[in-house]
Amino acid sequence: FDPMLVIATSDLVPLPHQIQAVYGELLPRTPLRFLLADDPGAGKTIMCGLYVKELLLRGDLARCLIVAPGSLVDQWSDELYDKFGLRFENLTRSMIDGNIQGNVFDQHPLLIARMDQLSRSEELMEKLERSDWDLIVVDEAHRMSAHYYGNELKLTKRYQLGQLLGRVTRHLLLMTATPHSGTQEGVQLF
């Protein structure tokens, strides 16, 4: 058993901090509830790919959902395929419409979805509530934070999506380079 088999079977040479994050911090935590807050360009996508593929090779993952801003969805699918040989499908309107009787989330075990596509659709949120995942990864997770306006707590649709995602998965990995907007309340809510 090679404890770092993914490194030998992927098209990349990870940096030491990426190896430490995945093998020293992420993999030992079961179930995982983790915020990976690292600088832009530090390779959070690489760390996620290492983690996902390692779980797949160990037989600990069959269903994975990645939630990202719309502008990053294609980048995610390209990098996961090019560097790790992982073929994720992007959630599309035609895919959703083609599952009239069933739940689109049940039909696609490796899926990438747009954050706002999910948070703005009651239909998708209801279907997501009835799904079950081994791992959900959220990129740019700081976008799912709630806010105080005066003394009133304002829960955004993205925040409610984040709460839902945490309920329907065993492992939850939140990733961001911007964990808060400079306020103590903001980071506590996040």
Salt bridges, closest charged atoms under 4 A:
GLU25 OE1 - ARG29 NH2 2.73
GLU54 OE2 - ARG58 NE 3.16
ASP60 OD1 - ARG170 NH1 2.97
ASP60 OD2 - HIS171 NE2 3.70
GLU89 OE2 - HIS108 ND1 2.83
ASP97 OD1 - ARG93 NH1 3.25
ASP116 OD2 - ARG120 NH2 3.48
ASP116 OD1 - ARG158 NE 2.75
GLU123 OE2 - LYS127 NZ 3.43
GLU129 OE2 - ARG167 NH2 3.55
ASP134 OD1 - ARG170 NH2 3.48
GLU140 OE1 - HIS142 NE2 3.58
